[in-house]
Amino acid sequence: MPILKRSSYYENDYRQSPALIRARRPYIFKNAITGVAIMSFALGVFAFTLKAVGQDTFEDVVVPDATSQPPKTPNVQAGGR
C-alpha cells in the first residue's frame, strides 16, 4: 500500500500525461515571455558591466618601479632545523 497518492499528471514511466499538458497550455506563452525578460535583463547587466569596466584606464593606479635585485630571503636549512 503506497504511503503517498500517485499524481495523475504523470504516466507510469514518468512522462507527462495529456492532463498535465492541457493544464500547462495556458501558461506556456506567459512563461516564455517571463523567461525572455529575465534573460534580457541578465544579459543587459552583463553587457553594461563589461562596457563600464572596459572604459577604465587605471591611470590613477600607482605602479612601483621594478626592482633590480630579487628580495632577500632568510637562510633556511634543509630539514627544518
mmCIF file of the N, C-alpha and C atoms, coordinates in Angstrom:
data_MODEL
# 
_entry.id   MODEL 
# 
loop_
_atom_site.group_PDB 
_atom_site.id 
_atom_site.type_symbol 
_atom_site.label_atom_id 
_atom_site.label_alt_id 
_atom_site.label_comp_id 
_atom_site.label_asym_id 
_atom_site.label_entity_id 
_atom_site.label_seq_id 
_atom_site.pdbx_PDB_ins_code 
_atom_site.Cartn_x 
_atom_site.Cartn_y 
_atom_site.Cartn_z 
_atom_site.occupancy 
_atom_site.B_iso_or_equiv 
_atom_site.pdbx_formal_charge 
_atom_site.auth_seq_id 
_atom_site.auth_comp_id 
_atom_site.auth_asym_id 
_atom_site.auth_atom_id 
_atom_site.pdbx_PDB_model_num 
ATOM 1   N N  . MET A 1 1  ? 0.839  -1.172 0.000   1.00 0.00 ? 1  MET A N  1 
ATOM 2   C CA . MET A 1 1  ? 0.000  0.000  0.000   1.00 0.00 ? 1  MET A CA 1 
ATOM 3   C C  . MET A 1 1  ? 0.887  1.239  0.000   1.00 0.00 ? 1  MET A C  1 
ATOM 4   N N  . PRO A 1 2  ? 0.791  2.095  -1.027  1.00 0.00 ? 2  PRO A N  1 
ATOM 5   C CA . PRO A 1 2  ? 1.648  3.283  -1.094  1.00 0.00 ? 2  PRO A CA 1 
ATOM 6   C C  . PRO A 1 2  ? 1.252  4.301  -0.023  1.00 0.00 ? 2  PRO A C  1 
ATOM 7   N N  . ILE A 1 3  ? 2.261  4.952  0.506   1.00 0.00 ? 3  ILE A N  1 
ATOM 8   C CA . ILE A 1 3  ? 2.031  5.961  1.539   1.00 0.00 ? 3  ILE A CA 1 
ATOM 9   C C  . ILE A 1 3  ? 1.501  7.248  0.913   1.00 0.00 ? 3  ILE A C  1 
ATOM 10  N N  . LEU A 1 4  ? 2.100  7.666  -0.211  1.00 0.00 ? 4  LEU A N  1 
ATOM 11  C CA . LEU A 1 4  ? 1.675  8.874  -0.894  1.00 0.00 ? 4  LEU A CA 1 
ATOM 12  C C  . LEU A 1 4  ? 0.808  8.526  -2.100  1.00 0.00 ? 4  LEU A C  1 
ATOM 13  N N  . LYS A 1 5  ? -0.188 9.340  -2.344  1.00 0.00 ? 5  LYS A N  1 
ATOM 14  C CA . LYS A 1 5  ? -1.033 9.123  -3.509  1.00 0.00 ? 5  LYS A CA 1 
ATOM 15  C C  . LYS A 1 5  ? -0.257 9.472  -4.768  1.00 0.00 ? 5  LYS A C  1 
ATOM 16  N N  . ARG A 1 6  ? -0.335 8.632  -5.759  1.00 0.00 ? 6  ARG A N  1 
ATOM 17  C CA . ARG A 1 6  ? 0.372  8.856  -7.011  1.00 0.00 ? 6  ARG A CA 1 
ATOM 18  C C  . ARG A 1 6  ? -0.308 9.970  -7.780  1.00 0.00 ? 6  ARG A C  1 
ATOM 19  N N  . SER A 1 7  ? 0.486  10.896 -8.296  1.00 0.00 ? 7  SER A N  1 
ATOM 20  C CA . SER A 1 7  ? -0.048 12.016 -9.054  1.00 0.00 ? 7  SER A CA 1 
ATOM 21  C C  . SER A 1 7  ? -0.614 11.521 -10.372 1.00 0.00 ? 7  SER A C  1 
ATOM 22  N N  . SER A 1 8  ? -1.734 12.067 -10.758 1.00 0.00 ? 8  SER A N  1 
ATOM 23  C CA . SER A 1 8  ? -2.352 11.653 -12.020 1.00 0.00 ? 8  SER A CA 1 
ATOM 24  C C  . SER A 1 8  ? -1.773 12.406 -13.203 1.00 0.00 ? 8  SER A C  1 
ATOM 25  N N  . TYR A 1 9  ? -0.860 13.324 -12.962 1.00 0.00 ? 9  TYR A N  1 
ATOM 26  C CA . TYR A 1 9  ? -0.287 14.116 -14.046 1.00 0.00 ? 9  TYR A CA 1 
ATOM 27  C C  . TYR A 1 9  ? 0.880  13.423 -14.745 1.00 0.00 ? 9  TYR A C  1 
ATOM 28  N N  . TYR A 1 10 ? 1.340  12.296 -14.222 1.00 0.00 ? 10 TYR A N  1 
ATOM 29  C CA . TYR A 1 10 ? 2.457  11.600 -14.836 1.00 0.00 ? 10 TYR A CA 1 
ATOM 30  C C  . TYR A 1 10 ? 2.067  10.154 -15.113 1.00 0.00 ? 10 TYR A C  1 
ATOM 31  N N  . GLU A 1 11 ? 2.589  9.627  -16.215 1.00 0.00 ? 11 GLU A N  1 
ATOM 32  C CA . GLU A 1 11 ? 2.349  8.241  -16.600 1.00 0.00 ? 11 GLU A CA 1 
ATOM 33  C C  . GLU A 1 11 ? 3.211  7.327  -15.725 1.00 0.00 ? 11 GLU A C  1 
ATOM 34  N N  . ASN A 1 12 ? 3.089  6.020  -15.929 1.00 0.00 ? 12 ASN A N  1 
ATOM 35  C CA . ASN A 1 12 ? 3.877  5.062  -15.154 1.00 0.00 ? 12 ASN A CA 1 
ATOM 36  C C  . ASN A 1 12 ? 5.372  5.201  -15.417 1.00 0.00 ? 12 ASN A C  1 
ATOM 37  N N  . ASP A 1 13 ? 5.734  5.622  -16.617 1.00 0.00 ? 13 ASP A N  1 
ATOM 38  C CA . ASP A 1 13 ? 7.148  5.808  -16.943 1.00 0.00 ? 13 ASP A CA 1 
ATOM 39  C C  . ASP A 1 13 ? 7.585  7.265  -16.764 1.00 0.00 ? 13 ASP A C  1 
ATOM 40  N N  . TYR A 1 14 ? 6.836  8.041  -15.968 1.00 0.00 ? 14 TYR A N  1 
ATOM 41  C CA . TYR A 1 14 ? 7.141  9.415  -15.582 1.00 0.00 ? 14 TYR A CA 1 
ATOM 42  C C  . TYR A 1 14 ? 7.134  10.402 -16.741 1.00 0.00 ? 14 TYR A C  1 
ATOM 43  N N  . ARG A 1 15 ? 6.431  10.084 -17.804 1.00 0.00 ? 15 ARG A N  1 
ATOM 44  C CA . ARG A 1 15 ? 6.216  11.058 -18.871 1.00 0.00 ? 15 ARG A CA 1 
ATOM 45  C C  . ARG A 1 15 ? 5.013  11.912 -18.503 1.00 0.00 ? 15 ARG A C  1 
ATOM 46  N N  . GLN A 1 16 ? 4.912  13.108 -19.124 1.00 0.00 ? 16 GLN A N  1 
ATOM 47  C CA . GLN A 1 16 ? 3.769  13.964 -18.869 1.00 0.00 ? 16 GLN A CA 1 
ATOM 48  C C  . GLN A 1 16 ? 2.512  13.331 -19.447 1.00 0.00 ? 16 GLN A C  1 
ATOM 49  N N  . SER A 1 17 ? 1.456  13.387 -18.678 1.00 0.00 ? 17 SER A N  1 
ATOM 50  C CA . SER A 1 17 ? 0.192  12.859 -19.181 1.00 0.00 ? 17 SER A CA 1 
ATOM 51  C C  . SER A 1 17 ? -0.506 13.943 -19.992 1.00 0.00 ? 17 SER A C  1 
ATOM 52  N N  . PRO A 1 18 ? -1.476 13.578 -20.797 1.00 0.00 ? 18 PRO A N  1 
ATOM 53  C CA . PRO A 1 18 ? -2.235 14.586 -21.538 1.00 0.00 ? 18 PRO A CA 1 
ATOM 54  C C  . PRO A 1 18 ? -2.902 15.611 -20.617 1.00 0.00 ? 18 PRO A C  1 
ATOM 55  N N  . ALA A 1 19 ? -3.284 15.192 -19.420 1.00 0.00 ? 19 ALA A N  1 
ATOM 56  C CA . ALA A 1 19 ? -3.896 16.134 -18.478 1.00 0.00 ? 19 ALA A CA 1 
ATOM 57  C C  . ALA A 1 19 ? -2.896 17.209 -18.054 1.00 0.00 ? 19 ALA A C  1 
ATOM 58  N N  . LEU A 1 20 ? -1.641 16.836 -17.819 1.00 0.00 ? 20 LEU A N  1 
ATOM 59  C CA . LEU A 1 20 ? -0.624 17.816 -17.436 1.00 0.00 ? 20 LEU A CA 1 
ATOM 60  C C  . LEU A 1 20 ? -0.336 18.767 -18.589 1.00 0.00 ? 20 LEU A C  1 
ATOM 61  N N  . ILE A 1 21 ? -0.282 18.242 -19.790 1.00 0.00 ? 21 ILE A N  1 
ATOM 62  C CA . ILE A 1 21 ? -0.044 19.090 -20.967 1.00 0.00 ? 21 ILE A CA 1 
ATOM 63  C C  . ILE A 1 21 ? -1.189 20.092 -21.123 1.00 0.00 ? 21 ILE A C  1 
ATOM 64  N N  . ARG A 1 22 ? -2.420 19.641 -20.934 1.00 0.00 ? 22 ARG A N  1 
ATOM 65  C CA . ARG A 1 22 ? -3.571 20.561 -21.008 1.00 0.00 ? 22 ARG A CA 1 
ATOM 66  C C  . ARG A 1 22 ? -3.534 21.593 -19.891 1.00 0.00 ? 22 ARG A C  1 
ATOM 67  N N  . ALA A 1 23 ? -3.103 21.206 -18.703 1.00 0.00 ? 23 ALA A N  1 
ATOM 68  C CA . ALA A 1 23 ? -3.060 22.137 -17.574 1.00 0.00 ? 23 ALA A CA 1 
ATOM 69  C C  . ALA A 1 23 ? -1.978 23.195 -17.763 1.00 0.00 ? 23 ALA A C  1 
ATOM 70  N N  . ARG A 1 24 ? -0.895 22.864 -18.435 1.00 0.00 ? 24 ARG A N  1 
ATOM 71  C CA . ARG A 1 24 ? 0.210  23.812 -18.645 1.00 0.00 ? 24 ARG A CA 1 
ATOM 72  C C  . ARG A 1 24 ? -0.003 24.710 -19.863 1.00 0.00 ? 24 ARG A C  1 
ATOM 73  N N  . ARG A 1 25 ? -0.867 24.310 -20.767 1.00 0.00 ? 25 ARG A N  1 
ATOM 74  C CA . ARG A 1 25 ? -1.046 25.024 -22.028 1.00 0.00 ? 25 ARG A CA 1 
ATOM 75  C C  . ARG A 1 25 ? -1.331 26.522 -21.861 1.00 0.00 ? 25 ARG A C  1 
ATOM 76  N N  . PRO A 1 26 ? -2.200 26.970 -20.939 1.00 0.00 ? 26 PRO A N  1 
ATOM 77  C CA . PRO A 1 26 ? -2.467 28.407 -20.837 1.00 0.00 ? 26 PRO A CA 1 
ATOM 78  C C  . PRO A 1 26 ? -1.267 29.233 -20.358 1.00 0.00 ? 26 PRO A C  1 
ATOM 79  N N  . TYR A 1 27 ? -0.279 28.599 -19.752 1.00 0.00 ? 27 TYR A N  1 
ATOM 80  C CA . TYR A 1 27 ? 0.839  29.334 -19.167 1.00 0.00 ? 27 TYR A CA 1 
ATOM 81  C C  . TYR A 1 27 ? 2.097  29.317 -20.022 1.00 0.00 ? 27 TYR A C  1 
ATOM 82  N N  . ILE A 1 28 ? 2.092  28.595 -21.139 1.00 0.00 ? 28 ILE A N  1 
ATOM 83  C CA . ILE A 1 28 ? 3.304  28.466 -21.955 1.00 0.00 ? 28 ILE A CA 1 
ATOM 84  C C  . ILE A 1 28 ? 3.764  29.824 -22.460 1.00 0.00 ? 28 ILE A C  1 
ATOM 85  N N  . PHE A 1 29 ? 2.876  30.617 -23.017 1.00 0.00 ? 29 PHE A N  1 
ATOM 86  C CA . PHE A 1 29 ? 3.243  31.906 -23.588 1.00 0.00 ? 29 PHE A CA 1 
ATOM 87  C C  . PHE A 1 29 ? 3.719  32.864 -22.497 1.00 0.00 ? 29 PHE A C  1 
ATOM 88  N N  . LYS A 1 30 ? 2.994  32.923 -21.381 1.00 0.00 ? 30 LYS A N  1 
ATOM 89  C CA . LYS A 1 30 ? 3.386  33.821 -20.280 1.00 0.00 ? 30 LYS A CA 1 
ATOM 90  C C  . LYS A 1 30 ? 4.747  33.431 -19.712 1.00 0.00 ? 30 LYS A C  1 
ATOM 91  N N  . ASN A 1 31 ? 4.979  32.147 -19.551 1.00 0.00 ? 31 ASN A N  1 
ATOM 92  C CA . ASN A 1 31 ? 6.263  31.691 -19.018 1.00 0.00 ? 31 ASN A CA 1 
ATOM 93  C C  . ASN A 1 31 ? 7.399  31.974 -19.995 1.00 0.00 ? 31 ASN A C  1 
ATOM 94  N N  . ALA A 1 32 ? 7.135  31.835 -21.288 1.00 0.00 ? 32 ALA A N  1 
ATOM 95  C CA . ALA A 1 32 ? 8.165  32.129 -22.288 1.00 0.00 ? 32 ALA A CA 1 
ATOM 96  C C  . ALA A 1 32 ? 8.516  33.615 -22.273 1.00 0.00 ? 32 ALA A C  1 
ATOM 97  N N  . ILE A 1 33 ? 7.512  34.471 -22.185 1.00 0.00 ? 33 ILE A N  1 
ATOM 98  C CA . ILE A 1 33 ? 7.763  35.912 -22.136 1.00 0.00 ? 33 ILE A CA 1 
ATOM 99  C C  . ILE A 1 33 ? 8.542  36.270 -20.869 1.00 0.00 ? 33 ILE A C  1 
ATOM 100 N N  . THR A 1 34 ? 8.171  35.690 -19.746 1.00 0.00 ? 34 THR A N  1 
ATOM 101 C CA . THR A 1 34 ? 8.884  35.957 -18.496 1.00 0.00 ? 34 THR A CA 1 
ATOM 102 C C  . THR A 1 34 ? 10.338 35.488 -18.586 1.00 0.00 ? 34 THR A C  1 
ATOM 103 N N  . GLY A 1 35 ? 10.564 34.325 -19.166 1.00 0.00 ? 35 GLY A N  1 
ATOM 104 C CA . GLY A 1 35 ? 11.929 33.813 -19.323 1.00 0.00 ? 35 GLY A CA 1 
ATOM 105 C C  . GLY A 1 35 ? 12.770 34.702 -20.221 1.00 0.00 ? 35 GLY A C  1 
ATOM 106 N N  . VAL A 1 36 ? 12.178 35.176 -21.316 1.00 0.00 ? 36 VAL A N  1 
ATOM 107 C CA . VAL A 1 36 ? 12.904 36.070 -22.228 1.00 0.00 ? 36 VAL A CA 1 
ATOM 108 C C  . VAL A 1 36 ? 13.223 37.383 -21.518 1.00 0.00 ? 36 VAL A C  1 
ATOM 109 N N  . ALA A 1 37 ? 12.287 37.905 -20.718 1.00 0.00 ? 37 ALA A N  1 
ATOM 110 C CA . ALA A 1 37 ? 12.514 39.161 -19.997 1.00 0.00 ? 37 ALA A CA 1 
ATOM 111 C C  . ALA A 1 37 ? 13.643 39.012 -18.976 1.00 0.00 ? 37 ALA A C  1 
ATOM 112 N N  . ILE A 1 38 ? 13.652 37.924 -18.238 1.00 0.00 ? 38 ILE A N  1 
ATOM 113 C CA . ILE A 1 38 ? 14.706 37.708 -17.239 1.00 0.00 ? 38 ILE A CA 1 
ATOM 114 C C  . ILE A 1 38 ? 16.056 37.534 -17.921 1.00 0.00 ? 38 ILE A C  1 
ATOM 115 N N  . MET A 1 39 ? 16.100 36.783 -19.015 1.00 0.00 ? 39 MET A N  1 
ATOM 116 C CA . MET A 1 39 ? 17.348 36.587 -19.738 1.00 0.00 ? 39 MET A CA 1 
ATOM 117 C C  . MET A 1 39 ? 17.849 37.898 -20.337 1.00 0.00 ? 39 MET A C  1 
ATOM 118 N N  . SER A 1 40 ? 16.947 38.715 -20.864 1.00 0.00 ? 40 SER A N  1 
ATOM 119 C CA . SER A 1 40 ? 17.341 40.003 -21.424 1.00 0.00 ? 40 SER A CA 1 
ATOM 120 C C  . SER A 1 40 ? 17.914 40.915 -20.348 1.00 0.00 ? 40 SER A C  1 
ATOM 121 N N  . PHE A 1 41 ? 17.285 40.930 -19.179 1.00 0.00 ? 41 PHE A N  1 
ATOM 122 C CA . PHE A 1 41 ? 17.796 41.746 -18.079 1.00 0.00 ? 41 PHE A CA 1 
ATOM 123 C C  . PHE A 1 41 ? 19.189 41.291 -17.679 1.00 0.00 ? 41 PHE A C  1 
ATOM 124 N N  . ALA A 1 42 ? 19.391 39.989 -17.530 1.00 0.00 ? 42 ALA A N  1 
ATOM 125 C CA . ALA A 1 42 ? 20.698 39.464 -17.120 1.00 0.00 ? 42 ALA A CA 1 
ATOM 126 C C  . ALA A 1 42 ? 21.769 39.786 -18.162 1.00 0.00 ? 42 ALA A C  1 
ATOM 127 N N  . LEU A 1 43 ? 21.453 39.612 -19.431 1.00 0.00 ? 43 LEU A N  1 
ATOM 128 C CA . LEU A 1 43 ? 22.421 39.931 -20.486 1.00 0.00 ? 43 LEU A CA 1 
ATOM 129 C C  . LEU A 1 43 ? 22.691 41.432 -20.548 1.00 0.00 ? 43 LEU A C  1 
ATOM 130 N N  . GLY A 1 44 ? 21.690 42.257 -20.299 1.00 0.00 ? 44 GLY A N  1 
ATOM 131 C CA . GLY A 1 44 ? 21.875 43.698 -20.272 1.00 0.00 ? 44 GLY A CA 1 
ATOM 132 C C  . GLY A 1 44 ? 22.803 44.133 -19.147 1.00 0.00 ? 44 GLY A C  1 
ATOM 133 N N  . VAL A 1 45 ? 22.624 43.561 -17.972 1.00 0.00 ? 45 VAL A N  1 
ATOM 134 C CA . VAL A 1 45 ? 23.508 43.872 -16.844 1.00 0.00 ? 45 VAL A CA 1 
ATOM 135 C C  . VAL A 1 45 ? 24.927 43.419 -17.149 1.00 0.00 ? 45 VAL A C  1 
ATOM 136 N N  . PHE A 1 46 ? 25.072 42.246 -17.750 1.00 0.00 ? 46 PHE A N  1 
ATOM 137 C CA . PHE A 1 46 ? 26.390 41.729 -18.109 1.00 0.00 ? 46 PHE A CA 1 
ATOM 138 C C  . PHE A 1 46 ? 27.072 42.645 -19.123 1.00 0.00 ? 46 PHE A C  1 
ATOM 139 N N  . ALA A 1 47 ? 26.354 43.048 -20.173 1.00 0.00 ? 47 ALA A N  1 
ATOM 140 C CA . ALA A 1 47 ? 26.928 43.928 -21.198 1.00 0.00 ? 47 ALA A CA 1 
ATOM 141 C C  . ALA A 1 47 ? 27.287 45.290 -20.611 1.00 0.00 ? 47 ALA A C  1 
ATOM 142 N N  . PHE A 1 48 ? 26.420 45.846 -19.764 1.00 0.00 ? 48 PHE A N  1 
ATOM 143 C CA . PHE A 1 48 ? 26.710 47.133 -19.128 1.00 0.00 ? 48 PHE A CA 1 
ATOM 144 C C  . PHE A 1 48 ? 27.956 47.047 -18.265 1.00 0.00 ? 48 PHE A C  1 
ATOM 145 N N  . THR A 1 49 ? 28.100 45.954 -17.526 1.00 0.00 ? 49 THR A N  1 
ATOM 146 C CA . THR A 1 49 ? 29.260 45.783 -16.663 1.00 0.00 ? 49 THR A CA 1 
ATOM 147 C C  . THR A 1 49 ? 30.544 45.702 -17.478 1.00 0.00 ? 49 THR A C  1 
ATOM 148 N N  . LEU A 1 50 ? 30.526 44.931 -18.550 1.00 0.00 ? 50 LEU A N  1 
ATOM 149 C CA . LEU A 1 50 ? 31.719 44.833 -19.391 1.00 0.00 ? 50 LEU A CA 1 
ATOM 150 C C  . LEU A 1 50 ? 32.073 46.175 -20.011 1.00 0.00 ? 50 LEU A C  1 
ATOM 151 N N  . LYS A 1 51 ? 31.073 46.915 -20.441 1.00 0.00 ? 51 LYS A N  1 
ATOM 152 C CA . LYS A 1 51 ? 31.325 48.233 -21.046 1.00 0.00 ? 51 LYS A CA 1 
ATOM 153 C C  . LYS A 1 51 ? 31.867 49.202 -19.998 1.00 0.00 ? 51 LYS A C  1 
ATOM 154 N N  . ALA A 1 52 ? 31.314 49.199 -18.792 1.00 0.00 ? 52 ALA A N  1 
ATOM 155 C CA . ALA A 1 52 ? 31.767 50.103 -17.739 1.00 0.00 ? 52 ALA A CA 1 
ATOM 156 C C  . ALA A 1 52 ? 33.193 49.784 -17.306 1.00 0.00 ? 52 ALA A C  1 
ATOM 157 N N  . VAL A 1 53 ? 33.525 48.519 -17.176 1.00 0.00 ? 53 VAL A N  1 
ATOM 158 C CA . VAL A 1 53 ? 34.870 48.127 -16.757 1.00 0.00 ? 53 VAL A CA 1 
ATOM 159 C C  . VAL A 1 53 ? 35.865 48.380 -17.889 1.00 0.00 ? 53 VAL A C  1 
ATOM 160 N N  . GLY A 1 54 ? 35.447 48.197 -19.119 1.00 0.00 ? 54 GLY A N  1 
ATOM 161 C CA . GLY A 1 54 ? 36.338 48.401 -20.259 1.00 0.00 ? 54 GLY A CA 1 
ATOM 162 C C  . GLY A 1 54 ? 36.744 49.845 -20.451 1.00 0.00 ? 54 GLY A C  1 
ATOM 163 N N  . GLN A 1 55 ? 36.003 50.800 -19.908 1.00 0.00 ? 55 GLN A N  1 
ATOM 164 C CA . GLN A 1 55 ? 36.325 52.213 -20.066 1.00 0.00 ? 55 GLN A CA 1 
ATOM 165 C C  . GLN A 1 55 ? 37.376 52.682 -19.076 1.00 0.00 ? 55 GLN A C  1 
ATOM 166 N N  . ASP A 1 56 ? 37.658 51.928 -18.050 1.00 0.00 ? 56 ASP A N  1 
ATOM 167 C CA . ASP A 1 56 ? 38.618 52.339 -17.034 1.00 0.00 ? 56 ASP A CA 1 
ATOM 168 C C  . ASP A 1 56 ? 40.027 52.197 -17.590 1.00 0.00 ? 56 ASP A C  1 
ATOM 169 N N  . THR A 1 57 ? 40.829 53.266 -17.462 1.00 0.00 ? 57 THR A N  1 
ATOM 170 C CA . THR A 1 57 ? 42.202 53.243 -17.982 1.00 0.00 ? 57 THR A CA 1 
ATOM 171 C C  . THR A 1 57 ? 43.219 52.958 -16.878 1.00 0.00 ? 57 THR A C  1 
ATOM 172 N N  . PHE A 1 58 ? 42.813 52.957 -15.632 1.00 0.00 ? 58 PHE A N  1 
ATOM 173 C CA . PHE A 1 58 ? 43.671 52.675 -14.489 1.00 0.00 ? 58 PHE A CA 1 
ATOM 174 C C  . PHE A 1 58 ? 44.837 53.663 -14.401 1.00 0.00 ? 58 PHE A C  1 
ATOM 175 N N  . GLU A 1 59 ? 44.617 54.926 -14.824 1.00 0.00 ? 59 GLU A N  1 
ATOM 176 C CA . GLU A 1 59 ? 45.673 55.937 -14.742 1.00 0.00 ? 59 GLU A CA 1 
ATOM 177 C C  . GLU A 1 59 ? 45.945 56.348 -13.304 1.00 0.00 ? 59 GLU A C  1 
ATOM 178 N N  . ASP A 1 60 ? 44.990 56.182 -12.419 1.00 0.00 ? 60 ASP A N  1 
ATOM 179 C CA . ASP A 1 60 ? 45.165 56.602 -11.036 1.00 0.00 ? 60 ASP A CA 1 
ATOM 180 C C  . ASP A 1 60 ? 45.877 55.550 -10.183 1.00 0.00 ? 60 ASP A C  1 
ATOM 181 N N  . VAL A 1 61 ? 46.207 54.405 -10.749 1.00 0.00 ? 61 VAL A N  1 
ATOM 182 C CA . VAL A 1 61 ? 46.877 53.342 -10.005 1.00 0.00 ? 61 VAL A CA 1 
ATOM 183 C C  . VAL A 1 61 ? 48.387 53.588 -10.065 1.00 0.00 ? 61 VAL A C  1 
ATOM 184 N N  . VAL A 1 62 ? 49.015 53.646 -8.904  1.00 0.00 ? 62 VAL A N  1 
ATOM 185 C CA . VAL A 1 62 ? 50.454 53.867 -8.832  1.00 0.00 ? 62 VAL A CA 1 
ATOM 186 C C  . VAL A 1 62 ? 51.160 52.523 -8.992  1.00 0.00 ? 62 VAL A C  1 
ATOM 187 N N  . VAL A 1 63 ? 52.047 52.454 -9.983  1.00 0.00 ? 63 VAL A N  1 
ATOM 188 C CA . VAL A 1 63 ? 52.798 51.225 -10.233 1.00 0.00 ? 63 VAL A CA 1 
ATOM 189 C C  . VAL A 1 63 ? 54.213 51.452 -9.720  1.00 0.00 ? 63 VAL A C  1 
ATOM 190 N N  . PRO A 1 64 ? 54.704 50.628 -8.789  1.00 0.00 ? 64 PRO A N  1 
ATOM 191 C CA . PRO A 1 64 ? 56.070 50.829 -8.267  1.00 0.00 ? 64 PRO A CA 1 
ATOM 192 C C  . PRO A 1 64 ? 57.111 50.500 -9.331  1.00 0.00 ? 64 PRO A C  1 
ATOM 193 N N  . ASP A 1 65 ? 58.290 51.142 -9.177  1.00 0.00 ? 65 ASP A N  1 
ATOM 194 C CA . ASP A 1 65 ? 59.397 50.868 -10.103 1.00 0.00 ? 65 ASP A CA 1 
ATOM 195 C C  . ASP A 1 65 ? 59.853 49.423 -9.938  1.00 0.00 ? 65 ASP A C  1 
ATOM 196 N N  . ALA A 1 66 ? 60.357 48.869 -11.011 1.00 0.00 ? 66 ALA A N  1 
ATOM 197 C CA . ALA A 1 66 ? 60.845 47.497 -10.964 1.00 0.00 ? 66 ALA A CA 1 
ATOM 198 C C  . ALA A 1 66 ? 62.140 47.455 -10.162 1.00 0.00 ? 66 ALA A C  1 
ATOM 199 N N  . THR A 1 67 ? 62.282 46.477 -9.309  1.00 0.00 ? 67 THR A N  1 
ATOM 200 C CA . THR A 1 67 ? 63.496 46.345 -8.511  1.00 0.00 ? 67 THR A CA 1 
ATOM 201 C C  . THR A 1 67 ? 64.566 45.642 -9.321  1.00 0.00 ? 67 THR A C  1 
ATOM 202 N N  . SER A 1 68 ? 65.807 46.035 -9.084  1.00 0.00 ? 68 SER A N  1 
ATOM 203 C CA . SER A 1 68 ? 66.900 45.423 -9.846  1.00 0.00 ? 68 SER A CA 1 
ATOM 204 C C  . SER A 1 68 ? 67.364 44.113 -9.219  1.00 0.00 ? 68 SER A C  1 
ATOM 205 N N  . GLN A 1 69 ? 67.108 43.917 -7.917  1.00 0.00 ? 69 GLN A N  1 
ATOM 206 C CA . GLN A 1 69 ? 67.521 42.697 -7.243  1.00 0.00 ? 69 GLN A CA 1 
ATOM 207 C C  . GLN A 1 69 ? 66.287 42.006 -6.676  1.00 0.00 ? 69 GLN A C  1 
ATOM 208 N N  . PRO A 1 70 ? 66.279 40.693 -6.673  1.00 0.00 ? 70 PRO A N  1 
ATOM 209 C CA . PRO A 1 70 ? 65.149 39.990 -6.053  1.00 0.00 ? 70 PRO A CA 1 
ATOM 210 C C  . PRO A 1 70 ? 65.178 40.201 -4.542  1.00 0.00 ? 70 PRO A C  1 
ATOM 211 N N  . PRO A 1 71 ? 64.050 40.135 -3.891  1.00 0.00 ? 71 PRO A N  1 
ATOM 212 C CA . PRO A 1 71 ? 64.049 40.317 -2.434  1.00 0.00 ? 71 PRO A CA 1 
ATOM 213 C C  . PRO A 1 71 ? 64.850 39.217 -1.751  1.00 0.00 ? 71 PRO A C  1 
ATOM 214 N N  . LYS A 1 72 ? 65.516 39.596 -0.659  1.00 0.00 ? 72 LYS A N  1 
ATOM 215 C CA . LYS A 1 72 ? 66.349 38.628 0.076   1.00 0.00 ? 72 LYS A CA 1 
ATOM 216 C C  . LYS A 1 72 ? 65.456 37.751 0.932   1.00 0.00 ? 72 LYS A C  1 
ATOM 217 N N  . THR A 1 73 ? 65.794 36.479 0.949   1.00 0.00 ? 73 THR A N  1 
ATOM 218 C CA . THR A 1 73 ? 65.050 35.537 1.782   1.00 0.00 ? 73 THR A CA 1 
ATOM 219 C C  . THR A 1 73 ? 65.963 35.078 2.905   1.00 0.00 ? 73 THR A C  1 
ATOM 220 N N  . PRO A 1 74 ? 65.416 34.785 4.057   1.00 0.00 ? 74 PRO A N  1 
ATOM 221 C CA . PRO A 1 74 ? 66.267 34.311 5.155   1.00 0.00 ? 74 PRO A CA 1 
ATOM 222 C C  . PRO A 1 74 ? 66.849 32.933 4.825   1.00 0.00 ? 74 PRO A C  1 
ATOM 223 N N  . ASN A 1 75 ? 67.984 32.642 5.425   1.00 0.00 ? 75 ASN A N  1 
ATOM 224 C CA . ASN A 1 75 ? 68.602 31.328 5.234   1.00 0.00 ? 75 ASN A CA 1 
ATOM 225 C C  . ASN A 1 75 ? 67.754 30.264 5.889   1.00 0.00 ? 75 ASN A C  1 
ATOM 226 N N  . VAL A 1 76 ? 67.368 29.303 5.118   1.00 0.00 ? 76 VAL A N  1 
ATOM 227 C CA . VAL A 1 76 ? 66.563 28.198 5.633   1.00 0.00 ? 76 VAL A CA 1 
ATOM 228 C C  . VAL A 1 76 ? 67.372 26.935 5.431   1.00 0.00 ? 76 VAL A C  1 
ATOM 229 N N  . GLN A 1 77 ? 67.603 26.222 6.542   1.00 0.00 ? 77 GLN A N  1 
ATOM 230 C CA . GLN A 1 77 ? 68.380 24.989 6.439   1.00 0.00 ? 77 GLN A CA 1 
ATOM 231 C C  . GLN A 1 77 ? 67.473 23.844 6.048   1.00 0.00 ? 77 GLN A C  1 
ATOM 232 N N  . ALA A 1 78 ? 68.029 22.893 5.350   1.00 0.00 ? 78 ALA A N  1 
ATOM 233 C CA . ALA A 1 78 ? 67.280 21.715 4.961   1.00 0.00 ? 78 ALA A CA 1 
ATOM 234 C C  . ALA A 1 78 ? 66.958 20.888 6.208   1.00 0.00 ? 78 ALA A C  1 
ATOM 235 N N  . GLY A 1 79 ? 65.782 20.337 6.263   1.00 0.00 ? 79 GLY A N  1 
ATOM 236 C CA . GLY A 1 79 ? 65.403 19.514 7.403   1.00 0.00 ? 79 GLY A CA 1 
ATOM 237 C C  . GLY A 1 79 ? 64.666 20.303 8.479   1.00 0.00 ? 79 GLY A C  1 
ATOM 238 N N  . GLY A 1 80 ? 64.525 21.595 8.335   1.00 0.00 ? 80 GLY A N  1 
ATOM 239 C CA . GLY A 1 80 ? 63.770 22.399 9.270   1.00 0.00 ? 80 GLY A CA 1 
ATOM 240 C C  . GLY A 1 80 ? 64.430 22.633 10.607  1.00 0.00 ? 80 GLY A C  1 
ATOM 241 N N  . ARG A 1 81 ? 65.748 22.570 10.713  1.00 0.00 ? 81 ARG A N  1 
ATOM 242 C CA . ARG A 1 81 ? 66.434 22.771 12.000  1.00 0.00 ? 81 ARG A CA 1 
ATOM 243 C C  . ARG A 1 81 ? 66.815 24.177 12.193  1.00 0.00 ? 81 ARG A C  1 
# 
